[in-house]
Amino acid sequence: MVDLNNVLKKTVTLQVHAHWDPIADATYDLHQDSPENIELFDLSPNEPIREYKNEAFNVFLPPSTAAVGDVWELDLNKVIPFLSQFHTGATGELRHGEKGAFACLRALSTDYADITFRIHAEFTLATRPKPESKRHNDDDYMDLARFIPSQFAGRLLMNLKTGVICDFSLALPPRNSNVDINDFGYADMVFVPRMKLHITSTEARDDIDWESSLTSEEARKRLELKFYKFAEIDWLPLVDAVEKVTATQRPMHAVISWGPLDDESC
């Protein structure tokens, strides 16, 4: 067990760099340059570089003592300011899907702690009043342009002796169809190659002798289970499933999905 509270030095300031690539591909090409959807093709960070005090990263630390493998919920209200570096319309209030943010202590040594986290959030890129004929209330009824990432996966590596963050990153996983967009009544699944916050590593460490650790995949799985109950199911590819039901003589339940089940991109 370890208590990570009050470890980070309050006098340290870190520069966080933001990158946000334009939409590279889409199912219905809603991102194409036109006056009607300018908010979708002109994507770039609100602040390419922002300075944070070290204590701001306390939001990613456990509220009490923790052991390797423990998972805790993050305060979204304190996480959203990091996402606002991308866009001021960042919000943790998803209209649909599983909202929230969780972290897991992935590895621990005498000198270092490695935390993996996952965040679900979206961005309101623009608002626009509906036509007069469709309004019921001038203030409450608005159409929205919303940008909904599949998830943000992150890492925080900290030196327990010096109280300094060695590495920090928060990024949209770079797989195809990793964002869902809703642009004033239309929807599309799109691919954004890079959407990332990161610091320039203050201490390159690839050879830490961990006393206790999970693999990155094990930590990601524990976080996924906090969002989706169905992640407990042992899913199999169709060919493997056919072999298993043939061998066990048990029925097979098949699911066909347009897009992934285990994130918020669809």
Contacts in CASP RR format, 6 or more apart in sequence:
PFRMAT RR
TARGET T0000
AUTHOR 0000-0000-0000
METHOD contacts of the structure
MODEL  1
MVDLNNVLKKTVTLQVHAHWDPIADATYDLHQDSPENIELFDLSPNEPIR
EYKNEAFNVFLPPSTAAVGDVWELDLNKVIPFLSQFHTGATGELRHGEKG
AFACLRALSTDYADITFRIHAEFTLATRPKPESKRHNDDDYMDLARFIPS
QFAGRLLMNLKTGVICDFSLALPPRNSNVDINDFGYADMVFVPRMKLHIT
STEARDDIDWESSLTSEEARKRLELKFYKFAEIDWLPLVDAVEKVTATQR
PMHAVISWGPLDDESC
1 65 0 8 1.000
1 66 0 8 1.000
1 67 0 8 1.000
2 65 0 8 1.000
2 66 0 8 1.000
2 67 0 8 1.000
2 105 0 8 1.000
2 108 0 8 1.000
2 113 0 8 1.000
2 160 0 8 1.000
3 64 0 8 1.000
3 65 0 8 1.000
4 61 0 8 1.000
4 62 0 8 1.000
4 66 0 8 1.000
4 113 0 8 1.000
4 158 0 8 1.000
4 160 0 8 1.000
5 58 0 8 1.000
5 61 0 8 1.000
5 63 0 8 1.000
5 64 0 8 1.000
7 61 0 8 1.000
7 158 0 8 1.000
7 160 0 8 1.000
7 163 0 8 1.000
8 54 0 8 1.000
8 55 0 8 1.000
8 57 0 8 1.000
8 58 0 8 1.000
8 61 0 8 1.000
8 158 0 8 1.000
8 163 0 8 1.000
8 164 0 8 1.000
8 165 0 8 1.000
9 54 0 8 1.000
9 162 0 8 1.000
9 163 0 8 1.000
9 164 0 8 1.000
10 53 0 8 1.000
10 54 0 8 1.000
10 55 0 8 1.000
11 54 0 8 1.000
12 53 0 8 1.000
12 54 0 8 1.000
12 163 0 8 1.000
12 164 0 8 1.000
12 165 0 8 1.000
13 51 0 8 1.000
13 52 0 8 1.000
13 53 0 8 1.000
13 54 0 8 1.000
14 51 0 8 1.000
14 52 0 8 1.000
14 54 0 8 1.000
14 57 0 8 1.000
14 165 0 8 1.000
14 168 0 8 1.000
14 199 0 8 1.000
14 202 0 8 1.000
15 49 0 8 1.000
15 50 0 8 1.000
15 51 0 8 1.000
15 199 0 8 1.000
15 200 0 8 1.000
16 49 0 8 1.000
16 50 0 8 1.000
16 51 0 8 1.000
16 52 0 8 1.000
16 82 0 8 1.000
16 85 0 8 1.000
16 168 0 8 1.000
16 197 0 8 1.000
16 198 0 8 1.000
16 199 0 8 1.000
17 48 0 8 1.000
17 49 0 8 1.000
17 197 0 8 1.000
17 198 0 8 1.000
17 199 0 8 1.000
17 200 0 8 1.000
18 45 0 8 1.000
18 46 0 8 1.000
18 47 0 8 1.000
18 48 0 8 1.000
18 49 0 8 1.000
18 50 0 8 1.000
18 85 0 8 1.000
18 86 0 8 1.000
18 196 0 8 1.000
18 197 0 8 1.000
19 45 0 8 1.000
19 48 0 8 1.000
19 194 0 8 1.000
19 195 0 8 1.000
19 196 0 8 1.000
20 43 0 8 1.000
20 44 0 8 1.000
20 45 0 8 1.000
20 86 0 8 1.000
20 192 0 8 1.000
20 194 0 8 1.000
20 195 0 8 1.000
21 43 0 8 1.000
21 192 0 8 1.000
21 193 0 8 1.000
21 194 0 8 1.000
21 195 0 8 1.000
22 31 0 8 1.000
22 41 0 8 1.000
22 42 0 8 1.000
22 43 0 8 1.000
22 192 0 8 1.000
23 31 0 8 1.000
23 40 0 8 1.000
23 41 0 8 1.000
23 43 0 8 1.000
23 179 0 8 1.000
23 181 0 8 1.000
23 190 0 8 1.000
23 191 0 8 1.000
23 192 0 8 1.000
24 190 0 8 1.000
24 191 0 8 1.000
24 192 0 8 1.000
24 193 0 8 1.000
25 176 0 8 1.000
25 190 0 8 1.000
25 191 0 8 1.000
26 181 0 8 1.000
26 188 0 8 1.000
26 189 0 8 1.000
26 190 0 8 1.000
26 191 0 8 1.000
27 177 0 8 1.000
27 188 0 8 1.000
27 189 0 8 1.000
27 190 0 8 1.000
28 186 0 8 1.000
28 188 0 8 1.000
29 188 0 8 1.000
30 37 0 8 1.000
30 40 0 8 1.000
30 181 0 8 1.000
30 183 0 8 1.000
30 186 0 8 1.000
30 188 0 8 1.000
30 190 0 8 1.000
31 37 0 8 1.000
31 40 0 8 1.000
31 41 0 8 1.000
31 181 0 8 1.000
31 188 0 8 1.000
31 190 0 8 1.000
32 41 0 8 1.000
33 41 0 8 1.000
36 184 0 8 1.000
37 145 0 8 1.000
37 183 0 8 1.000
37 184 0 8 1.000
39 125 0 8 1.000
39 126 0 8 1.000
39 145 0 8 1.000
39 183 0 8 1.000
40 125 0 8 1.000
40 145 0 8 1.000
40 147 0 8 1.000
40 181 0 8 1.000
40 183 0 8 1.000
43 147 0 8 1.000
43 192 0 8 1.000
45 85 0 8 1.000
45 86 0 8 1.000
45 87 0 8 1.000
46 84 0 8 1.000
46 85 0 8 1.000
46 86 0 8 1.000
46 87 0 8 1.000
46 88 0 8 1.000
47 85 0 8 1.000
50 85 0 8 1.000
52 82 0 8 1.000
54 163 0 8 1.000
54 164 0 8 1.000
54 165 0 8 1.000
56 81 0 8 1.000
56 82 0 8 1.000
57 156 0 8 1.000
57 165 0 8 1.000
57 168 0 8 1.000
59 74 0 8 1.000
59 75 0 8 1.000
59 78 0 8 1.000
59 79 0 8 1.000
59 82 0 8 1.000
60 74 0 8 1.000
60 103 0 8 1.000
60 115 0 8 1.000
60 117 0 8 1.000
60 156 0 8 1.000
61 103 0 8 1.000
61 115 0 8 1.000
62 70 0 8 1.000
62 72 0 8 1.000
62 103 0 8 1.000
62 105 0 8 1.000
63 72 0 8 1.000
66 72 0 8 1.000
66 105 0 8 1.000
67 105 0 8 1.000
67 108 0 8 1.000
67 212 0 8 1.000
68 105 0 8 1.000
68 106 0 8 1.000
68 107 0 8 1.000
68 108 0 8 1.000
68 212 0 8 1.000
68 213 0 8 1.000
68 214 0 8 1.000
69 104 0 8 1.000
69 105 0 8 1.000
69 106 0 8 1.000
69 214 0 8 1.000
69 219 0 8 1.000
69 222 0 8 1.000
70 104 0 8 1.000
70 105 0 8 1.000
71 102 0 8 1.000
71 103 0 8 1.000
71 104 0 8 1.000
71 222 0 8 1.000
71 223 0 8 1.000
71 226 0 8 1.000
72 102 0 8 1.000
72 103 0 8 1.000
73 100 0 8 1.000
73 101 0 8 1.000
73 102 0 8 1.000
73 226 0 8 1.000
74 100 0 8 1.000
74 101 0 8 1.000
74 102 0 8 1.000
74 103 0 8 1.000
74 117 0 8 1.000
74 119 0 8 1.000
75 101 0 8 1.000
76 92 0 8 1.000
76 99 0 8 1.000
76 100 0 8 1.000
76 101 0 8 1.000
76 119 0 8 1.000
76 121 0 8 1.000
79 101 0 8 1.000
79 119 0 8 1.000
79 121 0 8 1.000
80 90 0 8 1.000
80 91 0 8 1.000
80 92 0 8 1.000
80 121 0 8 1.000
82 170 0 8 1.000
82 197 0 8 1.000
83 90 0 8 1.000
83 119 0 8 1.000
83 121 0 8 1.000
83 123 0 8 1.000
83 152 0 8 1.000
84 90 0 8 1.000
85 197 0 8 1.000
86 123 0 8 1.000
86 195 0 8 1.000
86 197 0 8 1.000
87 123 0 8 1.000
87 125 0 8 1.000
87 147 0 8 1.000
89 123 0 8 1.000
89 124 0 8 1.000
89 125 0 8 1.000
90 121 0 8 1.000
90 122 0 8 1.000
90 123 0 8 1.000
91 121 0 8 1.000
91 122 0 8 1.000
91 123 0 8 1.000
91 124 0 8 1.000
92 99 0 8 1.000
92 100 0 8 1.000
92 120 0 8 1.000
92 121 0 8 1.000
92 122 0 8 1.000
93 99 0 8 1.000
94 120 0 8 1.000
94 121 0 8 1.000
94 122 0 8 1.000
94 148 0 8 1.000
94 264 0 8 1.000
95 122 0 8 1.000
95 146 0 8 1.000
97 120 0 8 1.000
97 264 0 8 1.000
98 120 0 8 1.000
98 227 0 8 1.000
98 228 0 8 1.000
98 264 0 8 1.000
99 120 0 8 1.000
99 121 0 8 1.000
100 119 0 8 1.000
100 120 0 8 1.000
100 121 0 8 1.000
100 227 0 8 1.000
101 117 0 8 1.000
101 118 0 8 1.000
101 119 0 8 1.000
101 120 0 8 1.000
101 121 0 8 1.000
102 117 0 8 1.000
102 118 0 8 1.000
102 223 0 8 1.000
102 226 0 8 1.000
102 227 0 8 1.000
103 115 0 8 1.000
103 116 0 8 1.000
103 117 0 8 1.000
103 118 0 8 1.000
103 156 0 8 1.000
103 223 0 8 1.000
104 115 0 8 1.000
104 116 0 8 1.000
104 117 0 8 1.000
104 214 0 8 1.000
104 219 0 8 1.000
104 222 0 8 1.000
104 223 0 8 1.000
105 113 0 8 1.000
105 114 0 8 1.000
105 115 0 8 1.000
106 114 0 8 1.000
106 115 0 8 1.000
106 116 0 8 1.000
106 213 0 8 1.000
106 214 0 8 1.000
106 216 0 8 1.000
106 219 0 8 1.000
107 113 0 8 1.000
107 114 0 8 1.000
107 208 0 8 1.000
107 210 0 8 1.000
107 212 0 8 1.000
107 213 0 8 1.000
107 214 0 8 1.000
108 114 0 8 1.000
108 210 0 8 1.000
108 211 0 8 1.000
108 212 0 8 1.000
108 213 0 8 1.000
109 208 0 8 1.000
109 209 0 8 1.000
109 210 0 8 1.000
109 211 0 8 1.000
110 160 0 8 1.000
110 211 0 8 1.000
111 159 0 8 1.000
111 160 0 8 1.000
111 161 0 8 1.000
111 208 0 8 1.000
112 157 0 8 1.000
112 158 0 8 1.000
112 159 0 8 1.000
112 160 0 8 1.000
112 166 0 8 1.000
112 205 0 8 1.000
112 208 0 8 1.000
112 210 0 8 1.000
113 157 0 8 1.000
113 158 0 8 1.000
113 160 0 8 1.000
114 155 0 8 1.000
114 156 0 8 1.000
114 157 0 8 1.000
114 208 0 8 1.000
114 210 0 8 1.000
114 213 0 8 1.000
115 155 0 8 1.000
115 156 0 8 1.000
115 157 0 8 1.000
115 158 0 8 1.000
116 153 0 8 1.000
116 154 0 8 1.000
116 155 0 8 1.000
116 216 0 8 1.000
116 219 0 8 1.000
116 220 0 8 1.000
116 223 0 8 1.000
117 153 0 8 1.000
117 154 0 8 1.000
117 155 0 8 1.000
117 156 0 8 1.000
117 170 0 8 1.000
117 223 0 8 1.000
118 151 0 8 1.000
118 152 0 8 1.000
118 153 0 8 1.000
118 154 0 8 1.000
118 220 0 8 1.000
118 223 0 8 1.000
118 224 0 8 1.000
118 226 0 8 1.000
118 227 0 8 1.000
119 151 0 8 1.000
119 152 0 8 1.000
119 154 0 8 1.000
119 170 0 8 1.000
120 151 0 8 1.000
120 152 0 8 1.000
120 227 0 8 1.000
120 264 0 8 1.000
121 149 0 8 1.000
121 152 0 8 1.000
122 146 0 8 1.000
122 147 0 8 1.000
122 148 0 8 1.000
122 149 0 8 1.000
122 264 0 8 1.000
123 146 0 8 1.000
123 147 0 8 1.000
123 148 0 8 1.000
124 144 0 8 1.000
124 145 0 8 1.000
124 146 0 8 1.000
125 145 0 8 1.000
125 146 0 8 1.000
125 147 0 8 1.000
126 144 0 8 1.000
126 145 0 8 1.000
127 142 0 8 1.000
127 143 0 8 1.000
127 144 0 8 1.000
127 145 0 8 1.000
128 142 0 8 1.000
128 143 0 8 1.000
128 144 0 8 1.000
128 145 0 8 1.000
128 184 0 8 1.000
129 135 0 8 1.000
129 138 0 8 1.000
129 142 0 8 1.000
129 143 0 8 1.000
130 141 0 8 1.000
130 142 0 8 1.000
130 143 0 8 1.000
134 141 0 8 1.000
135 141 0 8 1.000
143 184 0 8 1.000
143 185 0 8 1.000
144 182 0 8 1.000
144 184 0 8 1.000
145 181 0 8 1.000
145 182 0 8 1.000
145 183 0 8 1.000
145 184 0 8 1.000
146 181 0 8 1.000
146 182 0 8 1.000
146 183 0 8 1.000
147 179 0 8 1.000
147 181 0 8 1.000
148 179 0 8 1.000
148 180 0 8 1.000
148 181 0 8 1.000
148 182 0 8 1.000
148 264 0 8 1.000
148 265 0 8 1.000
149 172 0 8 1.000
149 178 0 8 1.000
149 179 0 8 1.000
149 192 0 8 1.000
149 195 0 8 1.000
149 264 0 8 1.000
149 265 0 8 1.000
150 172 0 8 1.000
150 173 0 8 1.000
150 175 0 8 1.000
150 178 0 8 1.000
150 179 0 8 1.000
150 180 0 8 1.000
150 260 0 8 1.000
150 263 0 8 1.000
150 264 0 8 1.000
150 265 0 8 1.000
151 172 0 8 1.000
151 173 0 8 1.000
151 263 0 8 1.000
151 264 0 8 1.000
152 170 0 8 1.000
152 171 0 8 1.000
152 172 0 8 1.000
153 170 0 8 1.000
153 171 0 8 1.000
153 172 0 8 1.000
153 173 0 8 1.000
153 220 0 8 1.000
154 169 0 8 1.000
154 170 0 8 1.000
154 171 0 8 1.000
155 167 0 8 1.000
155 168 0 8 1.000
155 169 0 8 1.000
156 165 0 8 1.000
156 167 0 8 1.000
156 168 0 8 1.000
157 165 0 8 1.000
157 166 0 8 1.000
157 167 0 8 1.000
157 168 0 8 1.000
157 205 0 8 1.000
158 164 0 8 1.000
158 165 0 8 1.000
158 166 0 8 1.000
159 165 0 8 1.000
159 166 0 8 1.000
159 203 0 8 1.000
164 202 0 8 1.000
164 203 0 8 1.000
165 199 0 8 1.000
165 202 0 8 1.000
166 201 0 8 1.000
166 202 0 8 1.000
166 203 0 8 1.000
166 204 0 8 1.000
166 205 0 8 1.000
167 199 0 8 1.000
167 201 0 8 1.000
167 202 0 8 1.000
167 203 0 8 1.000
167 205 0 8 1.000
168 197 0 8 1.000
168 198 0 8 1.000
168 199 0 8 1.000
169 196 0 8 1.000
169 197 0 8 1.000
169 198 0 8 1.000
169 199 0 8 1.000
170 196 0 8 1.000
170 197 0 8 1.000
170 198 0 8 1.000
171 194 0 8 1.000
171 195 0 8 1.000
171 196 0 8 1.000
171 197 0 8 1.000
171 198 0 8 1.000
172 178 0 8 1.000
172 179 0 8 1.000
172 192 0 8 1.000
172 194 0 8 1.000
172 195 0 8 1.000
172 196 0 8 1.000
173 263 0 8 1.000
174 193 0 8 1.000
174 194 0 8 1.000
176 191 0 8 1.000
177 189 0 8 1.000
177 190 0 8 1.000
177 191 0 8 1.000
177 259 0 8 1.000
177 260 0 8 1.000
177 265 0 8 1.000
177 266 0 8 1.000
178 190 0 8 1.000
178 191 0 8 1.000
178 192 0 8 1.000
178 263 0 8 1.000
178 265 0 8 1.000
179 189 0 8 1.000
179 190 0 8 1.000
179 191 0 8 1.000
179 192 0 8 1.000
179 265 0 8 1.000
180 187 0 8 1.000
180 188 0 8 1.000
180 189 0 8 1.000
180 190 0 8 1.000
180 264 0 8 1.000
180 265 0 8 1.000
180 266 0 8 1.000
181 187 0 8 1.000
181 188 0 8 1.000
181 189 0 8 1.000
181 190 0 8 1.000
189 259 0 8 1.000
189 265 0 8 1.000
189 266 0 8 1.000
214 222 0 8 1.000
221 231 0 8 1.000
224 231 0 8 1.000
224 262 0 8 1.000
225 231 0 8 1.000
225 232 0 8 1.000
227 262 0 8 1.000
228 261 0 8 1.000
228 262 0 8 1.000
230 261 0 8 1.000
231 262 0 8 1.000
236 244 0 8 1.000
238 254 0 8 1.000
241 252 0 8 1.000
241 254 0 8 1.000
242 252 0 8 1.000
244 250 0 8 1.000
245 251 0 8 1.000
245 252 0 8 1.000
255 261 0 8 1.000
257 266 0 8 1.000
258 266 0 8 1.000
259 265 0 8 1.000
259 266 0 8 1.000
260 266 0 8 1.000
END
